[in-house]
Every structure is written in C-alpha cells, then in structure tokens.
Amino acid sequence: MVQSLNLNAIINSIKVFRKTHLCIPHLIVNDIRNINFYELKNLGINALAFDKDNTLTTPYSDEIYPPFKSAWEESKKIFGNENLIIVSNSSGTGDDPGFIQAEAIEKSLGVYVLRHMSKKPSCGQELLSHFAAYNPHTIAIIGDRVFTDVLFGNLNGMFTVLTRKIISKKRDNFMATMIRRVEYKMLDYYIAKGIKPPFHPFLKNKDSGFLKKE
C-alpha cells in the first residue's frame, strides 16, 4: 500500500511559521524504548495514540519492530490495550480500501487502528471522539513526524512525544523522507532559538526529562 500525498499536512504546516511552538514536542526520545511509560501514566496520561510506520514498525509492515517488542508490551500492560490506538496516515484511511490493512495490523499488534478520512494533522475529532471519556491533555501522541504527529497533537491539546531515530528508510515514502529532513532541521533551529512547546498542565513548564529512559 502506498501513502497518497498528504495535503492536510502541507496546508496545516503553514501554521508552524506563524505559531512556531506548535512544532515543538513536549518530549523527544530516540524511540519508544526510551519512553518511561510508568512515569507517563503517573503523570496523568490515560491513553496513548501511536503513529505506526517508523514508530512501531518498519514502513508498511504489520509487525512490531523486534527490538521494540518489550517496550510495546510494557505500554500495553501499563495502559491497557483499550487505551492504546494506532493513528496511521496509510492504514485506516482512504488509502486502505475496506480497511483490510487496518484489520491486519489490529490482529498483529493487538490494538485498534483509528478509521479516519482526514489525515494527520487534521483528524483530531475522530481521535477525540474515540477517547471521548478523556480530556485531550490526558492523551499522548507518539510518532516520528513533526508536521503530522507533533503538530496534530499540539493542535488538539495533547501531550506530544517525538521518536526521532528512524527505524528504516527502506520502503519509506520518498516525499515523507524528504519532508522529515526539513522538519528536523526546522525543529533543531527553533529549539536552539529557545522556542518551547505549548503549555501542558501536567508539566507546568517543567523539564520532561524524567519521562525518559536511557
């Protein structure tokens, strides 16, 4: 399955140039193994929304990336499968006829894949409706992209986690690869300029380093 051009991300990324803090994540880690899920739960986070490609799996794979299996199982144990969800810009979208790929991922990973016609960062209502029992600031979005995952979470008042170390460039969407390079350079520039992420009530401008595992 090939991911189609994401016009929503291109259009919404323009907001970053006016509100630069929207592209700054609350937490930056190499990958999900560096997330302290226990402390994240203690912080008050109730649900986790994961990107899939290059966050949990290699691009367009249904299987968890083997080195991440222990961390993935830990997240499910701490939060419960029902409080985890996959928000992909390929599986579960119009690029996935009959949601066949979404169903295959659900069987493999054991958690629900969000069905959404608008791609990140424009599918906030679908995710918030799925977790209607929770306030947006108690939901964490975890992914490798700034203009989709981080912007999506910050636009909707969530806790945002950027997994910066790419699993594999093999089979990755060419456009996504190119844009990711621009995103990371922009992110580094804004961080060097002292730009902070949006206010989050659980942090109250505290450093989020205690949520990392080495």
C-alpha positions as CSV (number, residue, x, y, z in Angstrom):
1,M,0.0,0.0,0.0
2,V,1.4,3.4,-1.0
3,Q,0.5,6.5,1.0
4,S,-1.0,9.3,-1.0
5,L,0.0,12.9,-0.9
6,N,-1.0,14.5,2.4
7,L,-2.3,17.9,1.5
8,N,-3.6,18.4,5.0
9,A,-0.1,18.2,6.4
10,I,1.2,20.7,3.8
11,I,-1.6,23.2,4.5
12,N,-1.5,22.9,8.3
13,S,2.3,23.1,8.4
14,I,1.9,26.7,7.3
15,K,0.6,27.4,10.9
16,V,4.1,26.5,12.2
17,F,5.5,29.6,10.6
18,R,3.1,31.8,12.5
19,K,3.0,29.7,15.7
20,T,6.3,28.0,15.9
21,H,5.7,26.4,19.3
22,L,3.2,24.1,17.6
23,C,6.0,22.0,16.1
24,I,7.9,21.6,19.4
25,P,7.1,18.3,21.2
26,H,6.8,18.0,24.9
27,L,9.3,15.1,24.9
28,I,11.9,14.0,22.4
29,V,13.3,10.4,22.5
30,N,15.3,8.1,20.2
31,D,12.5,5.5,20.1
32,I,9.7,4.0,22.2
33,R,12.3,2.1,24.3
34,N,13.3,5.5,25.8
35,I,9.8,6.3,27.0
36,N,9.1,5.7,30.7
37,F,5.5,4.6,30.3
38,Y,5.2,4.1,34.1
39,E,6.1,7.7,34.8
40,L,3.9,8.9,31.9
41,K,0.9,7.1,33.5
42,N,1.8,8.6,36.9
43,L,1.9,12.0,35.2
44,G,-1.8,11.6,34.4
45,I,-1.8,10.4,30.9
46,N,-4.7,8.0,30.3
47,A,-4.3,7.0,26.6
48,L,-1.6,6.6,24.0
49,A,-2.0,7.3,20.3
50,F,0.9,5.8,18.2
51,D,1.9,6.5,14.7
52,K,2.9,3.2,13.0
53,D,5.5,3.5,10.3
54,N,9.0,4.2,11.7
55,T,7.5,4.5,15.2
56,L,6.4,0.9,15.9
57,T,7.2,-0.9,12.7
58,T,9.3,-0.6,9.6
59,P,7.4,1.2,6.8
60,Y,4.3,-0.6,5.7
61,S,4.9,-3.6,7.9
62,D,2.2,-5.2,10.2
63,E,4.7,-6.5,12.7
64,I,6.2,-4.7,15.7
65,Y,9.9,-4.0,15.0
66,P,11.6,-6.8,17.0
67,P,13.8,-4.6,19.2
68,F,10.7,-2.7,20.3
69,K,8.6,-5.7,21.4
70,S,9.4,-5.4,25.1
71,A,8.6,-1.7,25.2
72,W,5.4,-2.2,23.2
73,E,4.2,-4.9,25.6
74,E,5.1,-2.7,28.6
75,S,3.0,0.1,27.2
76,K,0.0,-2.3,26.8
77,K,0.5,-3.7,30.3
78,I,0.6,-0.2,31.9
79,F,-2.2,1.5,30.0
80,G,-4.3,-1.5,28.8
81,N,-4.9,-2.4,25.2
82,E,-8.2,-0.5,25.1
83,N,-6.3,2.7,25.9
84,L,-3.8,2.4,23.0
85,I,-4.6,3.2,19.4
86,I,-2.8,3.4,16.1
87,V,-3.2,6.6,14.1
88,S,-1.6,6.0,10.7
89,N,-1.7,8.1,7.6
90,S,-1.9,5.0,5.5
91,S,-3.7,2.2,7.3
92,G,-7.3,3.1,8.3
93,T,-7.5,5.9,5.8
94,G,-8.9,6.2,2.3
95,D,-5.6,4.7,1.1
96,D,-6.7,1.4,2.8
97,P,-9.7,0.1,0.8
98,G,-12.1,-1.9,3.0
99,F,-9.7,-1.2,5.9
100,I,-8.0,-4.5,5.1
101,Q,-4.6,-3.3,6.2
102,A,-6.0,-1.8,9.5
103,E,-7.6,-5.1,10.4
104,A,-4.3,-6.9,9.7
105,I,-2.4,-4.5,12.0
106,E,-5.1,-4.9,14.7
107,K,-4.6,-8.7,14.6
108,S,-0.8,-8.3,14.7
109,L,-0.4,-5.5,17.3
110,G,-3.5,-6.2,19.4
111,V,-4.8,-2.6,19.5
112,Y,-7.4,-0.7,17.5
113,V,-6.4,1.2,14.3
114,L,-8.3,4.5,14.0
115,R,-10.5,4.9,10.9
116,H,-10.2,8.4,9.6
117,M,-10.7,10.0,6.2
118,S,-8.8,13.2,7.0
119,K,-5.1,12.5,7.6
120,K,-3.0,13.9,10.4
121,P,-2.8,16.6,11.5
122,S,-6.5,17.0,10.6
123,C,-8.2,14.0,12.2
124,G,-8.3,15.3,15.7
125,Q,-12.1,15.0,16.0
126,E,-12.0,11.3,15.2
127,L,-9.4,10.5,17.8
128,L,-11.0,12.7,20.5
129,S,-14.3,11.0,19.8
130,H,-12.8,7.6,20.2
131,F,-11.4,8.6,23.6
132,A,-14.4,10.8,24.5
133,A,-14.1,9.8,28.2
134,Y,-10.7,11.5,28.4
135,N,-9.7,15.1,28.3
136,P,-7.3,15.9,25.3
137,H,-4.5,16.8,27.6
138,T,-4.6,13.2,29.1
139,I,-3.9,11.7,25.7
140,A,-0.3,11.3,24.4
141,I,0.5,11.2,20.7
142,I,3.8,9.3,19.9
143,G,5.3,9.5,16.4
144,D,8.4,10.3,14.2
145,R,7.0,13.2,12.2
146,V,6.8,16.9,13.2
147,F,4.3,18.2,10.6
148,T,1.9,15.3,11.2
149,D,2.3,13.7,14.7
150,V,3.6,16.6,16.7
151,L,1.5,19.3,15.0
152,F,-1.5,17.0,15.2
153,G,-1.1,16.5,19.0
154,N,-0.3,20.2,19.8
155,L,-3.2,21.5,17.7
156,N,-5.5,19.3,19.8
157,G,-4.1,20.0,23.3
158,M,-2.4,16.6,23.7
159,F,0.9,15.6,25.2
160,T,3.4,15.1,22.3
161,V,6.3,12.7,22.0
162,L,8.7,12.7,19.0
163,T,10.6,9.5,18.3
164,R,13.5,10.8,16.4
165,K,15.5,7.8,15.5
166,I,14.2,6.3,12.2
167,I,13.8,2.5,12.1
168,S,14.4,2.1,8.4
169,K,14.4,4.2,5.3
170,K,13.7,1.1,3.2
171,R,10.3,1.3,1.6
172,D,9.6,4.6,3.2
173,N,7.6,7.2,1.3
174,F,10.0,9.3,-0.7
175,M,8.2,12.5,0.0
176,A,7.9,11.7,3.7
177,T,11.7,11.1,3.8
178,M,12.4,14.5,2.2
179,I,9.9,16.4,4.4
180,R,11.2,14.7,7.6
181,R,14.7,16.1,6.9
182,V,13.3,19.6,6.6
183,E,11.2,19.1,9.8
184,Y,14.1,18.0,11.9
185,K,16.3,20.9,10.7
186,M,13.5,23.3,11.5
187,L,12.9,21.7,14.9
188,D,16.6,22.0,15.8
189,Y,16.6,25.6,14.7
190,Y,13.6,26.5,16.8
191,I,14.8,24.6,19.9
192,A,18.2,26.4,19.6
193,K,16.3,29.7,19.5
194,G,14.6,28.8,22.8
195,I,11.2,28.1,21.5
196,K,9.2,26.0,24.0
197,P,6.3,23.5,23.3
198,P,2.7,24.6,24.1
199,F,1.8,24.8,27.8
200,H,0.8,21.4,29.2
201,P,-0.9,21.3,32.6
202,F,0.9,18.2,33.7
203,L,4.3,19.8,33.2
204,K,3.6,23.4,34.0
205,N,6.8,24.3,32.1
206,K,8.9,21.7,34.0
207,D,11.5,19.8,32.0
208,S,10.1,16.5,30.8
209,G,13.4,14.6,31.2
210,F,12.1,12.4,34.0
211,L,9.9,10.7,31.4
212,K,12.9,9.3,29.5
213,K,14.7,6.0,29.9
214,E,18.3,5.8,28.9
